[in-house]
C-alpha cells in the first residue's frame, strides 16, 4: 500500500533518518513506538506528504488515501459547530450531491428526451447517484453524530460554537472528521491525549473494526495492547518490526537483545584476540603477513553495536515523607456549583457523603472529562472553595502538580538550576538522574527554562513537585507529556512512596500500577472502590451483572414463545398418554429421581438435569438456571478482565491456563443459555 525506501532526512545538519526503509500493508494496525526525539512524528508527516525528504522514494499504491491526525489543533471555523466541522469529512459527497442536483435540473430542462445528449445526462446522473448510494449519503449526519457522541459530545454540545470549546475538545472534532473520512491509511499521533477513559474505550472498539490500515503513535500501554497487531520500533534511524501485540514486542525485544548482546560479546572477544595477535606478531618477519591480513580483516569487519540500554533502568526515589496522622484530609457533606454561560449554576457535586483520604491511600480519580475530577483534587488540596467543611490531618504537608504550574517556572534559570532550587540535599548526580528519567538528557539540563516547549516545562514542573518534602501529593494528569519509559520510572517511584497521593489520569495501565483505591467522579457524587482501576471496573461490572441479569443479559421470553397459531409447543418431558390417564411406575420413578436431582442442584450439590422433570418443578428449575447463569457470567467477566492485563502475556503458562478457563466459561455459559431458552418455552407453554 505505502512503501518508504532508503529515506534520508536531516535537520540543521543533524541526521534524523539515514536509509530508512519501511512498508505499510492493507489492514495492518501498527503501533509506532520509540524514544522521544526518535522521529515518530516526522515519519508520520513524511507519509502524509507534509514533510519533504532529502533523499529516497515514497511509493503509494493506486488510489490509496492518507488521513493524518497531528498533535496540534488544526485550523477550523470557530464560528461553526462540532457537527458542521466534522461534516466536512463528506465534502466530496456534498460535491457529488451538487452534481446530482445539476444533472437533475439539466434533465428536466432538456427539450427532447429521445436524443443522445439527454441519454448522456441520464447515464451521468445514474453514475453520480450510484456513488452517492454507495457512500450512504442519507446517513451522513447520523454517522457524524454517532462518532461525536462516542468521543464525548452530547447532542447539545454538537451544536454549540467551536469557540466555546478548549483545544482538547477541538482535537476531538479533528479526530472525528478524520475517522469519518475513512482514508485507506489512518495516521494517528497521540490520539488519546485529550480523551477521557470512556472515549478511549469507544475509540478502541471503533478502530478494531476500521476497514483500512492504522498507524498510531501512543504512550498509552493499554491502548497499544488492545489495538495493534504489529509494533514498529523506531530507534537509531531504523525500524525494527515485531509481528504481535505490545506485550509480544516486550518479550521478543528482550530475546533479540539477548542474541545481539551475545553476538556483540563474541565479536568483541574476536576483535580483542585479533588485536593481541597483531600487536604481538606485526614486527616478526615470519608472522608479519598474517598480522597484516588480520589488520585488513578488522578494517573490513562490520561492527555489531551493543543492544540499546533500557531507559526504564533509571530509578528515582521520593524524599522520605514526614510522618502524619491517620487521616490526611476529609471533606464533609460538600457541594460545589459554578456559574455557567447561560447565567445559571452548574452543579458539580451535590451533598456528597463524607470523603476521607487516609495515610497510605493511593487514590485514582477517574471519570468523564468535565465530571469534576480536577475540581475535587483542588478541593482536597484546599485551593478550591466549596460548600461544606474540609479538615486537614495532623502534620500533613501537601504538594500539588497541575499543568498550569509549568507557566510559573522562573525563566531566568536553566533546567538543572530550577530543579536544584527545590532539591533538599540531593547531589548533582541524583538531580541529573531524575531529569534523565523525565527526558532531559545530556546538555538538555543546561537549557534555559524560557526556551522550553510546553511539554518540557510540564515535565520539569513535575520533577520539582516530586522533590517536595511532602507526605501527601495531589497529581493532576502527571503523565501527559511522558513516554512509556518515563511513566515506568514514575510508577515505580509512586509504588515505593511512603506518603499518600490523589492521582488524576486517563492512563489505565499507569493507574493499575500505582493505585490501591479508585474513586469514580460521576453524576454529582463520588463512588469509592477498593483496588486498582481494573479491579474497580470489575466491581462495577459485577454489580451490574448481579442486579440486572434477568432484564439485561438474557433473551426475552416473548421472542422465544410467540406462536401465531396459538398452538402450544411440545414439551420435552414425557407425559402419560391420553388413553391411560395415569402415570406408569417407570414415569413415577423417573420423576422422583429428577425431583431429587433438582433439590440437590438447588443446594449446590451436582448438576441440573432437565430429563424427566415434572411440570410443577419447571419454574423452580428455571430459577436455578438463572442463578447458574449469574454465577457463570461473573466467572467469565473476571477471566475476561484478567485477559485484559498486558502483563499476563509475559507469563505464557498462566496466560494459556487463563485462556482455557475463559473458553470453558464461555462454553458453559452458552450451554446454560440454551437450557434457559428451552425451559422458558416450556414454562410459558404451561402458563397458557
C-alpha positions in Angstrom: 0.0 0.0 0.0 2.7 2.5 1.0 6.5 1.8 0.8 9.3 4.1 2.0 12.7 3.2 0.5 16.1 4.4 1.6 14.8 7.6 3.2 17.3 10.2 4.3 16.5 13.4 6.2 18.5 15.8 8.3 17.6 19.0 10.2 20.3 21.6 10.6 23.0 19.0 9.8 21.6 16.5 12.4 20.6 13.3 10.7 17.1 12.1 11.5 16.8 9.2 9.1 19.7 7.5 7.2 18.5 5.0 4.7 15.2 4.1 6.5 13.0 1.6 4.7 9.5 0.6 5.8 6.2 -0.7 4.3 2.6 -0.3 5.5 0.3 -3.0 4.2 -3.6 -3.1 3.9 -5.4 -3.9 7.1 -2.4 -3.6 9.4 -2.8 -1.9 12.8 0.7 -0.7 13.7 1.9 0.8 16.9 4.8 3.2 16.0 7.0 3.5 19.2 10.4 4.8 20.2 12.1 7.2 22.5 11.2 10.9 22.3 13.1 12.6 19.6 13.5 9.4 17.5 11.4 11.0 14.7 8.0 9.3 15.0 6.0 12.4 14.3 8.4 13.3 11.5 7.9 9.9 9.9 4.1 10.3 10.0 4.4 13.7 8.4 6.6 12.2 5.6 4.0 9.5 4.9 1.2 12.2 4.9 3.3 14.2 2.4 3.6 17.1 4.8 7.4 16.8 5.2 9.8 16.5 2.3 12.8 14.2 2.4 16.4 14.8 1.3 16.7 11.5 -0.4 14.7 8.3 -1.0 11.4 7.2 -2.5 7.9 7.0 -1.2 5.6 4.8 -3.2 1.8 5.0 -2.7 -0.2 2.2 -4.4 -3.2 3.0 -6.7 -5.9 5.2 -5.2 -4.6 4.9 -1.6 -5.7 7.8 0.6 -4.0 9.0 3.8 -5.5 10.8 6.8 -3.2 12.3 9.4 -4.2 13.5 12.9 -1.4 15.7 14.2 -0.8 16.5 17.9 -1.6 20.2 17.5 -5.1 21.6 16.8 -5.8 22.1 13.1 -7.4 25.3 11.7 -11.1 25.2 11.8 -14.0 27.7 11.6 -14.6 28.7 15.2 -18.0 30.1 14.3 -19.0 26.7 13.2 -20.1 23.8 15.5 -18.5 20.4 16.1 -21.2 18.9 13.9 -20.7 21.2 11.0 -16.9 20.9 11.2 -17.0 17.1 11.4 -19.4 17.0 8.4 -16.5 18.4 6.3 -15.4 14.8 6.1 -18.1 14.4 3.5 -17.1 17.4 1.3 -16.6 15.1 -1.6 -20.1 13.7 -1.2 -21.5 17.2 -0.9 -19.8 17.9 -4.3 -21.5 14.8 -5.7 -24.8 15.9 -4.4 -24.3 19.2 -6.1 -23.6 17.4 -9.4 -26.7 15.2 -8.9 -28.9 18.4 -8.5 -27.2 20.0 -11.5 -27.8 16.9 -13.7 -31.4 16.6 -12.5 -32.1 20.2 -13.4 -30.5 19.7 -16.8 -32.6 16.6 -17.5 -35.8 18.4 -16.5 -34.9 21.4 -18.7 -33.9 19.2 -21.7 -36.3 19.8 -24.6 -36.1 16.3 -26.2 -35.8 13.1 -24.1 -35.2 10.9 -27.1 -31.9 12.4 -28.1 -28.3 11.1 -27.4 -27.5 14.2 -25.4 -30.4 13.5 -23.0 -29.3 9.9 -22.6 -25.8 11.0 -21.8 -27.2 13.2 -19.0 -29.2 10.2 -17.7 -26.1 8.0 -17.7 -24.1 10.6 -15.9 -26.9 11.1 -13.4 -27.0 7.3 -12.8 -23.3 7.2 -12.2 -23.3 10.0 -9.7 -26.4 8.7 -7.9 -24.8 5.2 -7.6 -21.8 6.8 -5.9 -24.0 8.6 -3.5 -25.9 5.5 -2.6 -22.6 3.6 -2.1 -21.4 6.3 0.2 -24.6 6.1 2.2 -25.3 9.8 1.7 -28.6 9.8 3.6 -26.8 8.6 6.8 -24.1 11.2 6.9 -25.4 13.3 9.7 -26.4 10.2 11.8 -22.9 8.7 11.4 -21.3 12.0 12.3 -23.4 12.4 15.4 -22.6 8.8 16.4 -18.8 9.4 16.2 -19.0 12.7 18.0 -21.1 11.1 20.7 -18.5 8.3 21.0 -15.9 11.0 21.5 -17.8 12.6 24.4 -20.1 15.2 22.8 -23.7 15.5 23.9 -26.4 16.3 21.3 -26.5 19.9 22.7 -22.7 20.3 22.6 -22.5 19.2 19.0 -24.4 22.3 18.1 -22.5 24.8 20.2 -20.0 27.2 18.6 -16.5 25.8 18.4 -15.2 29.0 20.0 -16.7 27.8 23.3 -14.5 24.6 23.4 -11.0 24.2 24.7 -8.2 23.0 22.5 -8.6 19.4 23.7 -12.2 19.3 22.7 -11.4 20.8 19.3 -8.8 18.0 18.9 -11.7 15.5 19.3 -13.5 17.3 16.4 -10.4 16.9 14.2 -10.3 13.2 15.2 -14.0 12.7 14.3 -13.5 14.3 10.9 -10.6 12.1 10.0 -12.4 8.9 11.2 -15.5 9.8 9.2 -13.4 10.3 6.0 -12.2 6.7 6.3 -8.9 7.0 4.4 -7.1 3.9 3.3 -4.3 4.6 5.8 -5.1 6.4 9.1 -2.1 8.0 10.8 -2.8 9.0 14.4 -0.3 10.9 16.5 -1.2 10.5 20.2 -4.9 10.2 19.6 -5.8 9.6 23.3 -4.0 12.7 24.6 -7.2 14.7 25.1 -9.7 11.8 25.6 -11.2 10.5 28.9 -11.3 6.8 29.6 -14.8 6.3 28.2 -13.9 8.0 24.9 -10.7 5.9 24.7 -12.7 2.7 25.2 -15.0 3.8 22.4 -12.1 4.7 20.1 -10.5 1.2 20.7 -13.7 -0.5 19.6 -14.1 1.8 16.5 -10.6 1.2 15.3 -10.8 -2.5 15.8 -13.4 -2.6 13.1 -11.7 0.0 10.9 -11.5 -1.2 7.2 -8.2 0.4 6.4 -4.7 0.4 7.8 -4.0 2.2 11.0 -0.6 3.6 12.2 -0.6 5.2 15.6 1.9 6.8 18.0 0.9 6.4 21.6 2.4 6.2 25.1 -0.8 4.5 26.4 0.2 0.9 27.0 -3.4 -0.5 27.3 -4.4 1.3 24.1 -1.5 -0.2 22.3 -2.0 -3.6 23.8 -5.7 -3.8 22.7 -5.3 -2.0 19.4 -2.3 -3.1 17.4 -1.4 -6.2 15.6 2.2 -5.1 14.9 4.8 -2.9 16.6 7.3 -0.8 14.7 10.1 0.4 16.9 11.9 3.5 15.6 15.4 3.9 17.0 18.8 4.8 15.7 17.4 5.8 12.3 15.9 2.4 11.6 12.6 0.5 12.2 12.6 -2.9 14.0 9.3 -4.7 13.2 7.5 -7.1 15.6 4.5 -9.1 14.4 2.4 -9.1 17.5 0.9 -7.0 20.4 2.8 -4.7 22.7 3.4 -7.5 25.2 4.7 -9.7 22.5 7.0 -6.9 21.5 8.4 -6.6 25.0 9.2 -10.3 25.2 10.5 -10.6 21.7 12.7 -7.5 22.1 14.4 -9.0 25.2 15.1 -12.1 23.2 16.5 -10.2 20.3 18.6 -8.0 22.6 20.0 -11.1 24.4 21.0 -12.5 21.0 22.5 -9.2 20.0 24.4 -8.9 23.3 25.8 -12.4 22.7 26.8 -11.6 19.2 28.4 -8.3 20.3 30.3 -10.0 23.1 31.6 -12.7 20.8 32.7 -10.1 18.2 34.4 -8.0 20.9 36.2 -11.2 22.0 37.3 -11.9 18.5 38.5 -8.3 18.0 40.5 -8.3 21.2 42.1 -11.6 20.3 42.9 -10.4 16.8 44.4 -7.1 18.1 46.6 -9.0 20.6 47.8 -11.2 17.7 48.6 -8.2 15.6 50.3 -6.4 18.4 52.4 -9.5 19.2 53.5 -10.5 15.7 53.4 -7.4 13.5 57.2 -6.9 13.8 58.1 -10.6 13.4 59.0 -11.4 9.8 57.6 -14.9 10.0 54.2 -13.7 11.1 54.1 -10.2 9.6 52.0 -11.3 6.6 49.4 -12.9 8.8 49.3 -9.9 11.1 48.8 -7.6 8.1 46.0 -9.9 6.9 44.2 -9.7 10.2 44.6 -5.9 10.3 42.7 -5.8 7.0 40.1 -8.1 8.4 39.5 -5.8 11.3 39.2 -2.8 8.9 36.5 -4.6 6.8 34.7 -6.1 9.8 31.1 -4.8 10.1 30.9 -3.9 13.8 27.9 -5.2 15.7 26.6 -2.5 18.0 25.7 -3.3 21.6 22.0 -3.6 22.3 20.4 -0.3 23.5 20.1 0.2 27.2 16.6 0.1 28.7 15.5 3.6 29.6 13.4 2.1 32.4 16.7 1.1 34.2 16.7 4.7 35.5 15.4 4.8 39.1 14.1 7.6 41.3 13.0 7.6 44.9 11.0 10.3 46.6 12.4 12.1 49.6 11.3 10.4 52.8 7.8 11.5 53.6 7.5 13.1 57.1 5.1 11.2 59.4 1.5 12.3 59.6 -1.7 11.4 61.4 -4.1 8.6 60.2 -6.5 11.0 58.4 -4.8 13.1 55.7 -7.7 15.2 54.7 -11.5 14.9 55.0 -14.4 16.7 53.2 -17.8 16.5 54.8 -21.3 17.0 53.3 -19.9 19.0 50.4 -21.5 20.6 47.4 -19.9 22.5 44.5 -21.5 24.7 41.8 -20.2 27.3 39.4 -21.9 29.9 37.2 -22.4 28.8 33.6 -22.5 30.8 30.4 -26.3 30.9 30.4 -26.4 32.9 33.6 -27.4 29.9 35.9 -25.4 27.5 38.0 -23.9 24.2 37.0 -23.8 21.6 39.8 -20.6 19.6 40.0 -21.2 17.9 43.4 -24.4 17.7 45.4 -24.3 16.9 49.1 -21.7 14.2 48.9 -21.2 12.0 51.9 -18.0 12.5 53.9 -14.9 11.7 51.9 -11.6 10.9 53.7 -8.1 10.3 52.4 -6.2 8.2 54.9 -2.5 7.6 55.5 -1.2 5.2 52.8 -4.1 5.8 50.4 -3.0 5.8 46.8 -6.2 7.0 45.1 -7.0 7.2 41.4 -9.7 9.8 40.4 -11.4 8.7 37.2 -14.4 9.9 35.3 -15.5 11.7 32.2 -13.9 15.0 31.2 -15.8 17.8 32.9 -17.2 15.5 35.6 -15.2 17.3 38.3 -12.0 15.3 38.9 -9.6 18.3 38.9 -12.2 20.3 40.9 -12.3 17.6 43.6 -8.5 17.4 43.6 -8.3 21.1 44.3 -10.9 20.8 47.0 -8.9 18.1 48.7 -5.8 20.3 48.3 -7.7 23.3 49.9 -7.4 25.7 46.9 -11.0 25.4 45.6 -13.9 27.0 47.6 -17.0 24.9 48.1 -20.0 24.4 50.4 -19.1 22.1 53.2 -16.1 21.5 55.5 -12.5 20.5 55.0 -10.3 19.2 57.8 -6.6 18.5 57.3 -4.9 15.9 59.4 -2.1 16.2 61.9 1.3 17.2 60.4 0.1 16.9 56.8 2.3 18.5 54.2 0.7 18.6 50.8 2.3 19.2 47.3 0.4 19.7 44.1 1.2 19.2 40.4 -1.0 20.5 37.6 -0.3 21.5 34.1 -0.6 25.3 34.8 2.4 25.1 37.2 4.7 24.9 34.2 3.9 28.6 33.5 5.1 29.6 37.0 8.7 28.4 36.4 11.5 31.1 36.7 12.6 31.7 33.1 16.0 33.0 34.2 17.1 29.6 35.4 18.3 26.6 33.4 16.7 23.2 33.9 19.2 21.9 36.4 19.1 25.2 38.4 15.3 25.1 38.5 15.4 21.6 40.0 18.2 22.4 42.4 16.1 25.2 43.7 13.7 22.8 45.4 16.1 19.9 46.0 16.9 19.1 49.6 20.5 17.8 49.8 20.4 15.8 46.5 23.7 15.6 44.7 24.0 16.8 41.1 24.2 13.2 40.0 20.9 12.5 41.7 19.3 15.6 40.2 20.5 14.8 36.7 19.3 11.2 37.1 15.8 12.5 37.9 15.9 14.8 34.9 17.1 12.0 32.7 14.0 10.0 33.9 11.9 12.8 32.6 13.6 13.1 29.2 16.2 15.8 29.9 19.4 14.0 28.6 22.9 15.3 28.4 23.2 19.0 27.7 19.4 19.4 27.9 19.8 20.0 31.6 21.5 23.3 30.8 18.7 24.6 28.5 17.2 27.9 29.8 13.6 27.5 31.1 12.5 30.3 28.8 13.2 28.2 25.6 11.5 25.0 26.8 8.4 23.7 25.0 5.1 23.3 26.8 5.7 19.6 27.3 9.3 20.2 28.6 8.1 22.8 31.1 5.4 20.4 32.3 8.0 17.6 32.9 10.3 20.0 34.8 7.4 21.2 37.0 6.5 17.5 37.7 10.1 16.8 38.7 10.1 19.8 41.0 6.9 18.5 42.7 8.4 15.1 43.2 11.3 16.6 45.2 9.0 18.4 47.6 9.3 17.1 51.2 5.6 16.3 51.4 3.6 13.4 52.8 0.5 13.9 50.6 0.6 14.6 46.8 -2.2 15.7 44.5 -1.1 14.9 40.9 -3.4 16.2 38.1 -2.5 14.4 34.8 1.2 13.9 35.6 1.7 11.5 32.7 0.5 13.8 29.9 4.0 14.5 28.4 5.8 11.4 29.4 6.8 8.5 27.3 6.3 4.9 28.4 9.8 4.6 29.9 9.3 7.7 32.0 5.9 6.6 33.1 7.5 3.3 34.3 10.0 5.3 36.3 7.3 7.5 37.9 5.1 4.4 38.6 7.9 2.6 40.4 8.6 5.7 42.5 5.0 6.1 43.4 4.7 2.5 44.4 7.7 3.0 46.8 6.3 6.3 48.1 5.5 6.1 51.8 3.1 9.0 51.8 -0.4 9.3 50.3 -1.5 10.6 46.9 -4.5 11.5 44.9 -3.9 11.0 41.1 -6.0 12.2 38.1 -5.0 10.3 35.0 -6.6 8.7 31.9 -3.8 6.2 31.5 -5.4 3.0 32.6 -2.2 0.9 32.7 -0.5 3.6 34.9 -3.4 3.7 37.3 -3.3 -0.1 37.6 0.3 0.1 38.5 0.0 2.6 41.4 -3.5 2.9 42.9 -4.9 0.9 45.8 -8.2 2.8 45.7 -10.3 4.1 42.8 -12.8 6.9 43.1 -15.3 7.5 40.3 -16.4 11.1 39.9 -19.9 10.9 38.2 -23.4 12.1 38.5 -22.6 14.8 41.1 -21.1 12.4 43.6 -18.0 10.2 44.2 -18.3 6.4 44.2 -15.5 4.7 46.0 -13.9 1.3 45.3 -11.0 -0.6 46.9 -8.3 -1.7 44.5 -6.8 -0.6 41.2 -8.7 0.8 38.2 -9.2 -2.6 36.6 -10.3 -4.1 40.0 -12.8 -1.2 40.4 -14.1 -1.8 36.8 -14.7 -5.4 37.7 -16.6 -4.5 40.8 -18.8 -2.1 38.8 -19.5 -4.7 36.1 -20.0 -7.4 38.7 -22.6 -5.3 40.5 -24.4 -4.6 37.2 -24.4 -8.2 36.2 -25.8 -9.4 39.5 -28.6 -6.9 39.7 -29.7 -6.7 36.1 -29.2 -10.2 34.8 -32.8 -11.2 34.0 -33.7 -7.9 32.3 -30.5 -7.1 30.5 -28.4 -10.2 29.8 -30.8 -12.9 28.6 -33.1 -13.1 25.5 -36.7 -12.0 26.3 -39.1 -14.8 26.7 -41.7 -13.2 24.4 -39.5 -13.8 21.3 -38.9 -17.4 22.3 -42.6 -18.2 22.9 -44.5 -16.2 20.3 -46.8 -18.7 18.4 -49.1 -17.2 15.7 -51.2 -20.4 15.5 -51.8 -20.3 19.3 -50.5 -23.9 19.4 -48.6 -24.9 22.5 -45.1 -26.2 21.7 -44.3 -29.8 22.6 -42.6 -30.2 26.0 -39.5 -32.4 26.1 -40.8 -34.1 29.3 -42.6 -37.4 28.7 -46.3 -37.2 29.6 -48.8 -40.1 30.2 -50.9 -41.0 27.2 -54.4 -39.7 26.9 -55.8 -43.2 26.8 -54.2 -44.2 30.1 -54.8 -41.0 32.1 -52.3 -42.4 34.7 -48.5 -42.3 35.1 -46.7 -45.6 34.8 -44.4 -46.8 37.6 -41.4 -46.1 35.4 -42.6 -42.5 34.9 -43.2 -42.0 38.6 -39.8 -43.4 39.4 -38.0 -41.2 36.8 -39.8 -38.1 38.0 -38.9 -38.9 41.6 -35.3 -39.2 40.6 -35.5 -36.0 38.6 -37.0 -34.2 41.6 -34.2 -35.4 43.9 -31.6 -34.2 41.4 -33.2 -30.8 41.2 -33.2 -30.5 45.0 -29.6 -31.5 45.2 -28.8 -29.0 42.5 -30.6 -26.2 44.4 -28.4 -27.0 47.4 -25.3 -26.6 45.1 -24.6 -30.4 45.0 -24.5 -31.7 41.5 -25.5 -30.5 38.0 -29.1 -29.8 36.9 -30.6 -32.5 34.6 -33.8 -31.5 32.8 -34.7 -35.0 31.8 -38.0 -36.5 33.3 -38.6 -33.3 35.3 -42.2 -33.0 36.5 -44.1 -29.9 35.1 -44.6 -28.4 38.6 -40.8 -28.2 39.0 -40.1 -26.4 35.7 -40.4 -22.9 37.2 -38.1 -23.8 40.0 -35.6 -25.3 37.5 -35.8 -22.1 35.5 -34.8 -20.1 38.6 -31.9 -22.4 39.2 -30.6 -22.0 35.7 -30.9 -18.2 36.1 -28.8 -18.4 39.2 -26.2 -20.6 37.4 -26.1 -18.1 34.5 -25.4 -15.2 37.0 -22.6 -17.2 38.6 -21.1 -18.2 35.2 -21.2 -14.6 33.9 -19.4 -13.3 37.0 -16.7 -16.0 36.4 -16.5 -15.2 32.7 -16.2 -11.5 33.3 -13.5 -11.9 35.9 -11.5 -14.1 33.5 -12.1 -11.6 30.7 -10.7 -8.8 32.9 -7.7 -10.9 33.7 -7.0 -11.4 30.0 -7.1 -7.6 29.5 -3.9 -7.3 31.7 -0.9 -6.8 29.3 1.5 -8.3 31.9 -0.4 -11.6 31.6 1.1 -12.2 28.2 4.6 -12.2 29.6 3.7 -15.4 31.6 2.8 -17.9 28.8 1.7 -20.7 31.1 -0.5 -18.5 33.2 -1.9 -17.0 30.0 -2.7 -20.4 28.5 -4.4 -21.6 31.7 -6.5 -18.4 32.0 -7.4 -18.6 28.3 -8.5 -22.2 28.7 -10.6 -21.3 31.7 -12.2 -18.4 29.8 -13.1 -20.6 26.8 -14.6 -23.2 29.2 -16.6 -20.5 31.0 -17.9 -19.2 27.6 -18.9 -22.7 26.5 -20.6 -23.4 29.9 -22.5 -20.1 29.6 -23.6 -20.9 26.1 -24.9 -24.3 27.3 -26.8 -22.7 30.2 -28.4 -20.1 27.8 -29.6 -22.9 25.6 -31.1 -24.7 28.6 -32.7 -21.5 29.7 -34.3 -20.8 26.3 -35.7 -24.4 26.1 -37.1 -24.3 29.6 -38.5 -20.8 29.2 -40.6 -22.1 26.2 -41.9 -24.9 28.3 -42.7 -22.7 31.3 -44.5 -20.3 29.1 -46.5 -23.1 27.4 -47.6 -24.4 30.8 -49.0 -21.0 31.8 -51.3 -20.8 28.7 
